[in-house]
Amino acid sequence: MNKPQFAAMSKVELKRYLLENRNDTEAFHALMDKINAEPNPKFYTIDEIGELEKLIEAKRTRENL
């Protein structure tokens, strides 16, 4: 049986493949390489977190009216 071209697969396709082939370490490493190649998530400052809390509270207040 031929192995799929993991480099050509998307993350979703690799995850789906791994669910059916849990012992395929080559596929696992290909998925980890794709995940590690993504840019790091944005980090927020304390001030930005405070603004987010205000927005969440305002939305909750509107929904409870």
C-alpha positions as MATLAB code, in Angstrom:
seq = 'MNKPQFAAMSKVELKRYLLENRNDTEAFHALMDKINAEPNPKFYTIDEIGELEKLIEAKRTRENL';
ca = [
       0.000    0.000    0.000;
       1.321    3.454   -0.912;
       1.627    6.107    1.778;
      -0.279    9.352    1.192;
       1.666   12.515    0.405;
       1.498   14.051    3.888;
       3.192   17.291    2.816;
       0.384   17.919    0.326;
      -2.374   17.278    2.883;
      -4.074   20.000    4.909;
      -4.156   19.902    8.711;
      -7.769   18.738    8.603;
      -6.905   15.932    6.193;
      -3.937   14.865    8.333;
      -6.063   14.829   11.479;
      -8.700   12.734    9.726;
      -6.023   10.338    8.472;
      -4.509   10.046   11.957;
      -7.871    9.201   13.491;
      -7.985    6.174   11.208;
      -4.229    5.389   11.405;
      -3.270    6.209   14.987;
       0.067    4.373   14.872;
       1.408    6.214   11.814;
       4.235    8.248   13.344;
       5.228    9.691    9.979;
       1.767   11.254    9.609;
       1.903   12.487   13.202;
       5.241   14.199   12.592;
       3.912   15.741    9.373;
       0.968   17.189   11.310;
       3.243   18.538   14.048;
       5.466   20.138   11.396;
       2.425   21.890    9.890;
       1.250   23.113   13.297;
       4.718   24.345   14.285;
       5.078   26.182   10.962;
       2.074   28.396   11.763;
       2.729   31.846   13.187;
       2.419   32.191   16.940;
      -0.905   33.460   18.258;
      -1.205   37.114   19.174;
      -0.407   38.076   22.747;
      -2.587   40.689   24.426;
      -1.553   43.393   26.869;
      -3.209   43.912   30.246;
      -5.004   46.978   28.851;
      -6.403   44.978   25.937;
      -7.645   42.274   28.293;
      -9.430   44.931   30.353;
     -11.175   46.192   27.214;
     -12.208   42.661   26.323;
     -13.731   42.188   29.786;
     -15.753   45.397   29.308;
     -17.019   44.231   25.910;
     -18.046   40.835   27.294;
     -19.869   42.425   30.220;
     -21.681   44.871   27.907;
     -22.809   41.989   25.677;
     -24.048   40.008   28.665;
     -25.971   43.032   29.917;
     -27.640   43.523   26.502;
     -28.586   39.835   26.292;
     -30.225   39.896   29.729;
     -32.582   42.777   28.843;
];
